[in-house]
Amino acid sequence: MKRQAAEVKSLSSRTGVSGVHAELEELLLTRLTASQLNLQYAKPSRSLLAGPIHTRTKGRGMEFEEVRVYHPGDDIRSIDWRVTARTQVTHTKLFQEEREKPVLVVVDQRSNMFFGSQRCFKSVYAAHLAAAIGWAAIGQNDRIGALLFADDTQQDVRPKRSKHAQLALLQKLVEFNQRLHSPLPSGRKISMEEMLADVRRVAKPGTNIFILSDFSDLNPECEKQLYLLARHNDVSLFHIFDTLEQQLPNTAQLSVSNGHQRLQLNPQELGFQQRYQNLFDSRLARLQQIANSFAVNVVNACTTEDPERLLLGLYGKAKRSNRFKSAARANHQSSR
């Protein structure tokens, strides 16, 4: 295990994500890092309909197996009344626990993601995160699917439990990513609200959903869609941003252009930088507030941070094992 972890660290340091467009070879290399990840959802459900005891799953988490004759002690809520009426003998339904948890990766590859000031563009960073999450899902025998969005189109990769589904996802990621050539849309752009509505159409209850975007056009209608998604699914929002969006450099002049006009700004003007940062902080706080309301995870992912290292910090198997050991020690001490 130590040797494999060292190989992961070495690979990450050699290949780190960079550039304007994603390359298939780089996305394939995320596979080794993904072998160290466990995407199992660890946060208890906070659904209002889940009852007073918080579980680690949403909904029933059981699928129908068979019908048999009722025995004293069986749950009367599981009685199959149709079979009972037909046979005149009380029968009950048996259920088995659902072990599988489909993973759906939602990747924003619209023009707003075609931006970066240092290491890589946000669109490239999102592609690397999606690739690593996909490999991790395949590694833990889950079905992997995806929804990819460009300005004017979207593509479904239906959840399947096979490496072919992951390879199809990687090819679509590269295809969508390399279509981007401007941070400004040439026509009408699919909105975040439409994206989330499409996710609701595709995702079945119990799906582990990862949404990778900068959430630049998040609005109250998006909140409604997120609420409906989070009721029956485990949702994680990866907020991808560039350092230049968070804070302006301390230079004498900045030149800003929309492709047609150019404007000179002075970041050293009194209070200008602070107001700029306050706008970013307020958007971030709003996103966090929404997430807290719907029991949704938010991960702030800066493009200067290695994506594989970010995922290892969140879902690394070693970290998860240590967390469980700490919880066990705490429970043991409290019971003494």
C-alpha positions as CSV (number, residue, x, y, z in Angstrom):
1,M,0.0,0.0,0.0
2,K,2.8,2.4,0.9
3,R,4.6,1.6,-2.4
4,Q,1.4,2.3,-4.4
5,A,0.8,5.6,-2.5
6,A,4.4,6.6,-3.4
7,E,3.8,5.8,-7.0
8,V,0.6,8.0,-6.9
9,K,2.6,10.9,-5.4
10,S,5.3,10.4,-8.0
11,L,2.9,10.3,-10.9
12,S,1.0,13.3,-9.7
13,S,4.2,15.4,-9.4
14,R,5.3,14.3,-13.0
15,T,2.1,14.8,-14.9
16,G,0.1,17.5,-13.0
17,V,-2.9,19.0,-14.8
18,S,-2.0,22.0,-17.0
19,G,-2.8,23.7,-20.2
20,V,-5.8,25.2,-22.2
21,H,-7.2,21.9,-23.4
22,A,-7.5,18.4,-21.9
23,E,-5.6,15.5,-23.5
24,L,-6.8,11.9,-23.5
25,E,-3.4,10.5,-22.4
26,E,-3.5,12.8,-19.3
27,L,-7.0,11.7,-18.4
28,L,-6.0,8.0,-18.7
29,L,-3.2,8.6,-16.2
30,T,-5.7,9.6,-13.4
31,R,-6.5,5.9,-13.1
32,L,-3.6,5.1,-10.7
33,T,-4.6,7.9,-8.3
34,A,-8.3,6.8,-8.5
35,S,-7.3,3.4,-7.1
36,Q,-6.7,5.1,-3.7
37,L,-10.2,6.7,-3.6
38,N,-13.5,5.5,-2.0
39,L,-16.5,7.5,-3.1
40,Q,-18.9,5.9,-0.6
41,Y,-21.1,8.7,0.8
42,A,-20.2,9.2,4.5
43,K,-22.6,12.0,5.5
44,P,-25.9,10.9,7.2
45,S,-29.1,11.7,5.4
46,R,-30.9,14.9,6.6
47,S,-34.1,14.3,4.7
48,L,-37.2,15.6,6.5
49,L,-38.9,12.3,5.7
50,A,-36.1,10.1,7.0
51,G,-37.3,9.9,10.6
52,P,-35.6,10.9,13.8
53,I,-32.6,8.5,13.4
54,H,-30.2,9.7,10.7
55,T,-29.0,6.9,8.4
56,R,-26.2,6.9,5.8
57,T,-28.6,6.3,2.9
58,K,-31.5,8.2,1.4
59,G,-34.8,6.4,0.8
60,R,-35.5,2.7,1.5
61,G,-32.2,1.3,0.2
62,M,-33.9,-2.0,-0.5
63,E,-35.1,-3.8,-3.6
64,F,-37.8,-6.5,-4.0
65,E,-36.6,-10.1,-3.9
66,E,-39.6,-12.4,-3.5
67,V,-43.0,-13.1,-1.8
68,R,-43.4,-15.8,0.8
69,V,-46.0,-16.9,3.4
70,Y,-46.3,-14.5,6.4
71,H,-44.6,-15.7,9.6
72,P,-45.3,-14.3,13.1
73,G,-42.9,-11.4,13.7
74,D,-42.7,-10.3,10.1
75,D,-43.3,-6.5,9.4
76,I,-47.0,-6.1,8.7
77,R,-46.2,-3.1,6.5
78,S,-44.6,-5.6,4.0
79,I,-47.7,-7.7,3.6
80,D,-48.6,-8.3,-0.1
81,W,-52.3,-7.7,-0.1
82,R,-52.9,-8.7,-3.7
83,V,-51.3,-12.1,-3.3
84,T,-53.0,-12.5,0.1
85,A,-56.4,-11.8,-1.4
86,R,-55.8,-14.2,-4.3
87,T,-54.6,-17.1,-2.3
88,Q,-56.5,-16.4,0.9
89,V,-53.2,-16.9,2.8
90,T,-51.2,-14.0,4.2
91,H,-48.1,-13.4,2.2
92,T,-45.3,-10.9,2.8
93,K,-42.7,-9.3,0.6
94,L,-39.0,-9.8,1.1
95,F,-36.4,-7.2,0.2
96,Q,-32.7,-7.3,-0.1
97,E,-30.3,-4.5,0.6
98,E,-29.2,-2.5,-2.4
99,R,-25.4,-2.6,-2.5
100,E,-24.9,-0.7,-5.8
101,K,-24.7,3.1,-5.9
102,P,-24.6,4.5,-9.4
103,V,-22.3,7.5,-9.9
104,L,-23.2,10.3,-12.2
105,V,-20.7,13.0,-13.1
106,V,-22.1,16.3,-14.3
107,V,-19.4,18.3,-16.1
108,D,-19.7,22.0,-17.1
109,Q,-17.8,22.6,-20.4
110,R,-19.6,25.8,-21.3
111,S,-17.7,29.0,-22.3
112,N,-17.7,30.3,-18.8
113,M,-15.3,27.5,-17.9
114,F,-12.8,28.5,-20.6
115,F,-10.7,30.6,-18.3
116,G,-7.5,30.3,-16.4
117,S,-4.6,32.6,-15.2
118,Q,-2.0,30.2,-14.0
119,R,-1.9,26.4,-14.1
120,C,-4.8,25.4,-16.3
121,F,-8.2,26.4,-17.4
122,K,-11.3,25.6,-15.3
123,S,-12.6,23.4,-18.1
124,V,-9.4,21.3,-18.0
125,Y,-9.5,21.0,-14.2
126,A,-13.2,19.8,-14.4
127,A,-12.2,17.2,-17.0
128,H,-9.5,15.8,-14.7
129,L,-11.7,15.6,-11.7
130,A,-14.4,13.9,-13.7
131,A,-11.9,11.3,-15.1
132,A,-10.6,10.5,-11.6
133,I,-14.1,10.1,-10.1
134,G,-15.1,7.8,-13.0
135,W,-12.1,5.6,-12.5
136,A,-12.8,5.5,-8.7
137,A,-16.4,4.4,-9.4
138,I,-15.3,1.6,-11.7
139,G,-12.8,0.5,-9.1
140,Q,-15.5,0.0,-6.4
141,N,-17.7,-1.8,-8.9
142,D,-20.3,1.0,-9.3
143,R,-22.0,2.0,-12.5
144,I,-20.5,5.2,-13.9
145,G,-22.5,7.7,-16.1
146,A,-22.2,11.3,-17.0
147,L,-23.9,14.4,-18.3
148,L,-21.6,16.8,-20.3
149,F,-22.7,20.3,-21.2
150,A,-21.4,22.7,-23.9
151,D,-23.0,26.1,-24.6
152,D,-25.5,24.7,-27.1
153,T,-25.6,21.0,-26.6
154,Q,-25.4,18.2,-24.0
155,Q,-24.4,14.6,-24.1
156,D,-25.6,11.7,-21.9
157,V,-23.3,8.8,-21.0
158,R,-25.7,6.3,-19.4
159,P,-24.5,4.6,-16.2
160,K,-22.8,1.3,-16.9
161,R,-20.5,-0.9,-14.9
162,S,-17.7,-1.3,-17.4
163,K,-14.4,0.2,-18.4
164,H,-16.0,0.9,-21.8
165,A,-18.4,3.3,-20.2
166,Q,-15.4,5.1,-18.5
167,L,-13.5,5.2,-21.8
168,A,-16.5,6.6,-23.5
169,L,-16.7,9.3,-20.8
170,L,-13.0,10.2,-21.3
171,Q,-13.5,10.5,-25.1
172,K,-16.5,12.7,-24.6
173,L,-14.7,14.9,-22.1
174,V,-11.9,15.5,-24.6
175,E,-14.3,16.2,-27.4
176,F,-16.4,18.7,-25.4
177,N,-13.3,20.3,-23.9
178,Q,-11.5,20.8,-27.2
179,R,-14.6,22.6,-28.7
180,L,-13.9,25.5,-26.3
181,H,-12.1,28.4,-27.9
182,S,-13.6,31.5,-26.2
183,P,-14.9,32.5,-22.8
184,L,-17.8,34.2,-24.6
185,P,-20.7,32.2,-26.0
186,S,-21.3,32.7,-29.7
187,G,-25.1,32.4,-29.2
188,R,-27.6,31.2,-26.7
189,K,-26.0,29.3,-23.8
190,I,-27.6,26.4,-21.8
191,S,-28.3,27.7,-18.3
192,M,-27.4,26.1,-15.0
193,E,-31.1,25.7,-14.3
194,E,-31.5,23.7,-17.6
195,M,-28.4,21.6,-16.6
196,L,-29.9,20.7,-13.2
197,A,-33.3,19.9,-14.8
198,D,-31.5,17.5,-17.2
199,V,-29.7,15.9,-14.2
200,R,-33.1,15.3,-12.6
201,R,-34.3,13.6,-15.7
202,V,-31.4,11.2,-15.9
203,A,-30.6,10.5,-12.2
204,K,-32.4,7.7,-10.5
205,P,-33.0,7.8,-6.7
206,G,-30.0,6.8,-4.7
207,T,-27.5,8.1,-7.3
208,N,-24.2,9.6,-6.1
209,I,-24.1,12.9,-8.1
210,F,-20.9,15.0,-8.6
211,I,-21.6,18.4,-10.2
212,L,-18.4,20.1,-11.5
213,S,-18.8,23.8,-12.4
214,D,-18.0,27.3,-11.5
215,F,-21.7,27.9,-10.8
216,S,-21.4,31.4,-12.3
217,D,-25.1,31.6,-13.2
218,L,-26.6,30.0,-10.1
219,N,-30.0,31.6,-9.4
220,P,-33.1,30.9,-7.2
221,E,-34.5,28.5,-9.9
222,C,-31.4,26.5,-9.6
223,E,-32.0,26.2,-5.9
224,K,-35.3,24.5,-6.5
225,Q,-33.7,22.0,-8.8
226,L,-30.9,21.3,-6.3
227,Y,-33.5,20.8,-3.5
228,L,-35.4,18.2,-5.6
229,L,-32.2,16.4,-6.6
230,A,-30.9,16.3,-3.0
231,R,-34.2,14.8,-1.7
232,H,-33.4,11.3,-3.2
233,N,-29.7,11.5,-4.1
234,D,-26.3,12.2,-2.6
235,V,-25.1,15.4,-4.3
236,S,-21.6,17.0,-4.2
237,L,-20.9,20.3,-5.7
238,F,-17.3,21.0,-6.9
239,H,-17.0,24.7,-7.1
240,I,-14.1,25.3,-9.6
241,F,-12.5,28.7,-9.6
242,D,-9.3,30.5,-10.6
243,T,-7.2,32.6,-8.3
244,L,-7.8,35.7,-10.5
245,E,-11.5,35.3,-9.9
246,Q,-10.9,35.4,-6.1
247,Q,-8.4,38.2,-5.9
248,L,-6.9,40.7,-8.3
249,P,-3.1,41.1,-8.5
250,N,-1.6,44.1,-6.9
251,T,-0.4,45.8,-10.1
252,A,-0.6,49.4,-11.4
253,Q,-2.9,48.7,-14.4
254,L,-5.1,45.9,-15.7
255,S,-6.5,45.6,-19.2
256,V,-9.9,44.0,-19.6
257,S,-11.5,43.1,-22.9
258,N,-14.7,41.4,-24.1
259,G,-13.3,40.8,-27.6
260,H,-14.6,44.1,-29.0
261,Q,-13.8,46.8,-26.4
262,R,-10.9,47.3,-24.0
263,L,-11.0,48.8,-20.5
264,Q,-8.1,49.9,-18.3
265,L,-8.6,49.3,-14.6
266,N,-6.5,50.4,-11.6
267,P,-6.6,47.7,-8.9
268,Q,-4.8,50.0,-6.5
269,E,-7.7,52.4,-6.5
270,L,-9.0,52.8,-2.9
271,G,-11.2,49.8,-2.0
272,F,-11.3,48.4,-5.5
273,Q,-9.6,45.1,-4.7
274,Q,-11.6,44.6,-1.5
275,R,-14.9,45.2,-3.3
276,Y,-13.8,42.7,-6.0
277,Q,-13.0,40.1,-3.4
278,N,-16.2,40.7,-1.5
279,L,-18.2,39.9,-4.6
280,F,-16.4,36.5,-4.8
281,D,-16.9,35.8,-1.1
282,S,-20.6,36.7,-1.3
283,R,-21.2,34.2,-4.2
284,L,-19.2,31.6,-2.3
285,A,-21.2,32.2,0.9
286,R,-24.5,31.9,-1.0
287,L,-23.5,28.6,-2.6
288,Q,-22.5,27.3,0.9
289,Q,-25.8,28.5,2.4
290,I,-27.7,26.6,-0.3
291,A,-25.7,23.5,0.3
292,N,-26.2,23.6,4.0
293,S,-30.0,24.0,3.6
294,F,-30.2,20.9,1.4
295,A,-27.5,18.7,3.0
296,V,-25.3,19.0,0.0
297,N,-21.5,18.8,0.0
298,V,-19.6,21.7,-1.4
299,V,-15.9,21.4,-2.4
300,N,-14.0,24.6,-3.3
301,A,-11.5,23.6,-5.9
302,C,-8.9,26.1,-7.0
303,T,-7.2,25.4,-10.3
304,T,-3.8,25.9,-8.7
305,E,-4.4,22.8,-6.5
306,D,-3.6,19.4,-7.9
307,P,-7.0,17.7,-8.6
308,E,-5.8,14.2,-7.7
309,R,-4.4,15.5,-4.4
310,L,-7.7,17.3,-3.7
311,L,-9.6,14.0,-4.2
312,L,-7.2,12.0,-2.1
313,G,-7.8,14.5,0.7
314,L,-11.6,14.1,0.4
315,Y,-12.0,10.4,-0.5
316,G,-8.6,8.8,0.2
317,K,-8.9,5.3,1.6
318,A,-6.2,5.9,4.2
319,K,-7.8,9.0,5.5
320,R,-11.2,7.4,5.7
321,S,-9.7,4.4,7.6
322,N,-8.1,6.8,10.1
323,R,-11.4,8.7,10.5
324,F,-13.2,5.4,11.3
325,K,-10.6,4.4,13.8
326,S,-10.9,7.8,15.5
327,A,-14.7,7.5,15.7
328,A,-14.3,4.0,17.1
329,R,-11.9,5.2,19.8
330,A,-14.3,8.0,20.7
331,N,-17.2,5.6,21.0
332,H,-15.2,3.3,23.1
333,Q,-14.2,6.1,25.5
334,S,-17.7,7.4,25.8
335,S,-19.0,3.9,26.7
336,R,-16.6,3.5,29.5
